[in-house]
Amino acid sequence: MAKSIGMKPTLSRRQALGCCLSLAVGCAAALAGCTAGTGSSAGGARSDIDPVNGSTFAFDTYCSFTVYGDPNALALLSEECARYDALLNAYDEASDIARINAAAGAPVEVDPDTADVIAQALAYCEQADGLFDISIGAVSYLWDFDEGIRPSDDEIAAALPHVNWRGVHVDTERATVQLDDPEAKLDLGGIAKGYVADRLVELLRTQTDATAAMISLGGNIALFGTKPDGSPWAIGVRDPNDPGGNTIVGTARLDGEGSVVTSGLYERTFELDGVTYWHILDPRTGMPVATDTVSDTVVCPSSTTADALSTTLFVAGSARGREIADAHDDTAAYFLLQDGGTAESSRWQELTDFEA
């Protein structure tokens, strides 16, 4: 289930694609509408009418911002991305996540934001009934999708008993985290960018004069405010048969705030001995998930929820995934299927005005 955050510090092919008019979403699809830029408007344009655009590199991907109303917000957004990356990058020994994983079961004092995201993640783990588990790091760190390394069946079998979110304990008042199992490992790749996106929206709301913005953290899209001309945010879902390209299968239009996050197979894969492996792992097996879905896109008010749900629905498959989406208020999901078909939850068209 892991959509890894803070991967090894090397520039992969996926990263080198950059952020253009379409943006990789959850390592799976791209959402159009945000252009990479230098952080300033062209030709003296008014930022309350014409957006300023900026980008930074964090969470192993390019993060892009389109902001109306306050060009100074770009620097704040980049600074916060760097701060959260330093907290949550499991491959940085100084990060909170790496220190928790290295503590062999001892309690670890962490930043309050780290405690908060873990507490929220555990709530989603409880709801997901085994489909989403932030302790999957015991297995996910054995895989290397950049180098094409597959752990042996014996290694996976030995690691699986250490995947159990119920053994993760967080005290948000004291900002401490403890793992019952000394060999357990946290991997927040299925929720961290959604959480950060929500926090960036809150930063815009409380600490800037921005009136509207689109935030893309490697494609996890969060929308703040309403565009000055009153038009909806237009977000294109990329064709899974065109990985690395800009072909879209349709456009979702959202009025006002919300989030759009996609999970899928085709951005981080490798082939070994004639078998293709993809990066979304099933916490129950430690293997790439067996699913009827190529990608799923989730729309809902919270980016944290959208991020966790996009992974959960992918592992669940389209039939159960639609039921899970329908059980959440103001939430919808759209599935691109292995057989070339599509499926959608009951509120998809209502919430997105999707046009294929």
VEXNUVO-43983 format. One line per 8 residues: number of its first residue (from 1); for each residue x, y, z of C-alpha. Coordinates in steps of 0.2 Angstrom, whole numbers, plus 2048, in hexadecimal, padded with zeros to 3 digits. Example, Ala and Ser with C-alpha at 12.3 -4.5 7.8 and 13.67 -1.06 7.14 Angstrom:
2
1	83E/7EA/827 ~ 844/7FB/824
This chain:
356
1	800/800/800 ~ 80F/80B/802 ~ 810/81B/7F7 ~ 821/81F/7FE ~ 826/82F/805 ~ 839/834/807 ~ 840/827/7FB ~ 853/825/7F9
9	85B/835/7F4 ~ 85D/832/7E1 ~ 854/83A/7D3 ~ 849/82D/7CB ~ 842/82D/7B9 ~ 831/831/7C2 ~ 838/840/7CA ~ 841/846/7BA
17	830/847/7B1 ~ 82E/857/7BB ~ 81E/861/7BE ~ 816/868/7AF ~ 803/86B/7AA ~ 800/85A/7B1 ~ 806/854/7C1 ~ 809/842/7C7
25	7FC/83D/7D4 ~ 800/830/7E1 ~ 80D/828/7D5 ~ 7FF/824/7CA ~ 7F6/831/7C1 ~ 7F8/844/7BC ~ 7EC/852/7C0 ~ 7ED/861/7B5
33	7EC/873/7BA ~ 7FC/878/7C2 ~ 80B/87E/7B9 ~ 81D/87E/7C0 ~ 824/88F/7C1 ~ 831/89B/7C8 ~ 826/8A1/7D6 ~ 821/8B2/7CE
41	814/8B8/7C3 ~ 819/8BD/7B1 ~ 818/8CF/7AB ~ 812/8D7/7BB ~ 802/8CD/7BB ~ 7F7/8CF/7CA ~ 7F8/8C0/7D6 ~ 7E6/8C3/7DC
49	7E0/8BF/7CA ~ 7EF/8B6/7C2 ~ 7F8/8A8/7CC ~ 80A/8A7/7D1 ~ 812/896/7CF ~ 820/88E/7D8 ~ 827/87D/7DC ~ 833/874/7E7
57	83A/862/7E9 ~ 834/858/7F9 ~ 82D/847/7FD ~ 837/83F/7EE ~ 82D/849/7E2 ~ 82A/85B/7DA ~ 81D/865/7E4 ~ 815/873/7DB
65	80A/882/7E1 ~ 7FE/88D/7D7 ~ 7F9/89C/7E3 ~ 7ED/8AA/7E1 ~ 7EE/8BA/7EC ~ 7FF/8B8/7F4 ~ 80F/8B5/7EB ~ 818/8B4/7FC
73	80F/8A4/800 ~ 81A/89A/7F4 ~ 829/89B/7FF ~ 81F/896/80F ~ 818/887/805 ~ 82A/882/800 ~ 830/884/812 ~ 822/879/819
81	825/86C/80C ~ 838/86B/811 ~ 833/86A/824 ~ 827/85C/822 ~ 833/853/816 ~ 840/854/824 ~ 834/84D/831 ~ 82D/83F/826
89	83B/839/81B ~ 83E/827/821 ~ 84E/827/817 ~ 855/835/821 ~ 85C/82F/832 ~ 858/83F/83A ~ 846/83F/836 ~ 838/83A/842
97	833/82B/838 ~ 844/824/837 ~ 847/827/849 ~ 837/81E/84E ~ 83C/80F/842 ~ 84D/80E/84A ~ 848/80F/85C ~ 845/7FC/85E
105	834/7FF/867 ~ 83A/80D/872 ~ 82F/81D/873 ~ 835/82B/868 ~ 831/83E/86A ~ 82C/845/85A ~ 825/855/853 ~ 813/858/857
113	80F/858/844 ~ 817/846/843 ~ 80D/840/851 ~ 7FD/848/849 ~ 7FF/840/838 ~ 803/82F/840 ~ 7F3/830/84B ~ 7E8/835/83C
121	7F0/826/832 ~ 7EC/81A/840 ~ 7DA/81F/83F ~ 7DA/81B/82D ~ 7E2/80A/830 ~ 7D5/806/83C ~ 7C7/80A/82F ~ 7D0/801/821
129	7CF/7EF/828 ~ 7E0/7EA/822 ~ 7E0/7F3/812 ~ 7EB/801/818 ~ 7F9/800/825 ~ 806/80C/829 ~ 811/7FF/831 ~ 814/7F7/820
137	826/7FE/820 ~ 82C/7ED/827 ~ 828/7E7/815 ~ 828/7F6/80A ~ 83A/7FA/80E ~ 83F/7E9/807 ~ 83A/7EE/7F6 ~ 843/7FA/7EB
145	839/800/7DC ~ 846/80C/7D5 ~ 854/7FE/7D5 ~ 848/7F0/7D1 ~ 84B/7E6/7E1 ~ 83E/7D9/7E6 ~ 840/7D1/7F7 ~ 83F/7BE/7F8
153	82F/7B5/7FE ~ 838/7B0/80E ~ 83D/7C2/811 ~ 82B/7C8/80F ~ 824/7BA/81A ~ 830/7BE/827 ~ 82B/7D1/827 ~ 818/7CF/826
161	816/7CB/838 ~ 81D/7DC/83C ~ 810/7E5/832 ~ 802/7E9/83F ~ 7FC/7FB/841 ~ 7F5/7F7/852 ~ 806/7F6/859 ~ 809/809/855
169	805/814/864 ~ 805/827/863 ~ 803/834/871 ~ 7FF/844/869 ~ 7FF/84E/879 ~ 811/849/87D ~ 815/847/86A ~ 81D/836/86C
177	81B/826/861 ~ 81F/814/866 ~ 81F/804/85D ~ 81B/7F4/867 ~ 825/7E9/85A ~ 838/7EE/85A ~ 838/7E8/848 ~ 829/7F2/842
185	82C/800/836 ~ 821/80F/831 ~ 81E/814/81F ~ 812/823/81D ~ 813/823/80A ~ 800/820/809 ~ 7FB/82F/813 ~ 809/83C/816
193	808/847/807 ~ 7F5/848/809 ~ 7F8/84E/81B ~ 805/85A/816 ~ 7F9/861/808 ~ 7EC/864/815 ~ 7F8/86D/820 ~ 7FE/878/812
201	7EC/87D/80E ~ 7EA/882/820 ~ 7FA/88C/81F ~ 7F3/896/810 ~ 7E3/899/81A ~ 7EB/89F/82A ~ 7FC/8A6/826 ~ 7FA/8AE/814
209	7EF/8BA/80A ~ 7ED/8AC/7FD ~ 7DB/8AB/7F6 ~ 7DC/89B/7EC ~ 7EA/88E/7E9 ~ 7ED/87D/7E1 ~ 7FA/873/7EA ~ 802/863/7E2
217	80D/858/7EC ~ 813/84D/7DF ~ 802/84D/7D9 ~ 7F8/84C/7E9 ~ 7ED/85B/7E5 ~ 7E5/866/7F2 ~ 7DA/875/7ED ~ 7D9/885/7F8
225	7CB/892/7F5 ~ 7C3/896/7E5 ~ 7CB/89D/7D5 ~ 7C9/8B0/7D3 ~ 7BF/8AE/7C3 ~ 7B3/8A1/7CB ~ 7B7/893/7BF ~ 7B9/881/7C6
233	7CA/879/7C9 ~ 7CD/86E/7BA ~ 7D7/85E/7BE ~ 7DB/851/7B1 ~ 7DD/83F/7B5 ~ 7EC/838/7AB ~ 7EA/829/79F ~ 7F3/81A/7A8
241	7F8/814/797 ~ 803/823/795 ~ 80F/823/7A4 ~ 81A/832/7A4 ~ 80F/83B/797 ~ 801/848/798 ~ 7F2/83E/790 ~ 7E3/83F/79B
249	7D3/834/79B ~ 7C8/842/7A2 ~ 7C7/852/7AC ~ 7BF/854/7BD ~ 7B9/866/7C1 ~ 7B8/86B/7D4 ~ 7B0/87B/7DB ~ 7B9/882/7EA
257	7C4/878/7F6 ~ 7C7/865/7F6 ~ 7D4/858/7F2 ~ 7D8/84C/7E4 ~ 7E4/83D/7E6 ~ 7E8/82E/7DB ~ 7F0/81E/7DE ~ 7F6/812/7D0
265	801/805/7C9 ~ 80B/80C/7BB ~ 817/81A/7C1 ~ 822/80F/7CC ~ 824/7FD/7C6 ~ 832/7F1/7C1 ~ 832/7E1/7B7 ~ 83C/7D2/7BE
273	83D/7C1/7B6 ~ 82E/7C5/7AB ~ 823/7CB/7BA ~ 81E/7DD/7BC ~ 81E/7E4/7CE ~ 815/7F4/7D3 ~ 818/7FF/7E3 ~ 807/7FE/7EB
281	809/7F0/7F8 ~ 7FB/7E6/800 ~ 7FE/7E6/813 ~ 7F7/7D5/815 ~ 803/7CD/809 ~ 812/7D9/807 ~ 811/7D7/7F4 ~ 80A/7E3/7E7
289	7F8/7E3/7E9 ~ 7ED/7D8/7DE ~ 7E0/7E3/7D7 ~ 7D4/7E6/7C8 ~ 7D9/7F9/7C9 ~ 7E7/802/7BF ~ 7E3/813/7C8 ~ 7D7/81A/7D4
297	7D3/82D/7D7 ~ 7CB/833/7E7 ~ 7C3/844/7E9 ~ 7BE/84A/7FB ~ 7C0/859/806 ~ 7CF/853/80F ~ 7E0/84F/806 ~ 7E5/844/815
305	7D5/839/812 ~ 7D7/839/800 ~ 7E9/833/801 ~ 7E5/825/80D ~ 7D5/820/804 ~ 7DD/820/7F3 ~ 7E9/812/7F9 ~ 7DC/809/802
313	7D0/809/7F3 ~ 7DE/803/7E8 ~ 7E1/7F4/7F3 ~ 7CF/7F1/7F5 ~ 7CB/7F0/7E3 ~ 7BD/7FA/7D9 ~ 7AE/7F1/7E0 ~ 7B2/7F2/7F2
321	7BB/803/7EF ~ 7AB/80B/7E9 ~ 7A2/805/7F9 ~ 7B0/80C/804 ~ 7AF/81D/7FB ~ 79C/81E/7FC ~ 79E/81B/80F ~ 7A7/82C/811
329	79E/83D/810 ~ 7A2/848/801 ~ 7AE/83B/7F9 ~ 7AE/833/7E8 ~ 7BA/827/7DF ~ 7BE/823/7CD ~ 7C6/813/7C7 ~ 7D0/80F/7B7
337	7CF/7FC/7B6 ~ 7DB/7EF/7B0 ~ 7CF/7E9/7A2 ~ 7CF/7FB/79B ~ 7BE/800/7A3 ~ 7BA/80C/7B0 ~ 7AF/80C/7C0 ~ 7AA/81A/7CC
345	7A2/81C/7DC ~ 790/824/7DE ~ 795/836/7E1 ~ 7A3/837/7D4 ~ 79A/841/7C7 ~ 791/84C/7D4 ~ 7A1/851/7DC ~ 7AC/853/7CD
353	7A2/857/7BD ~ 7AE/84B/7B5 ~ 7AF/84B/7A2 ~ 7B8/83D/799
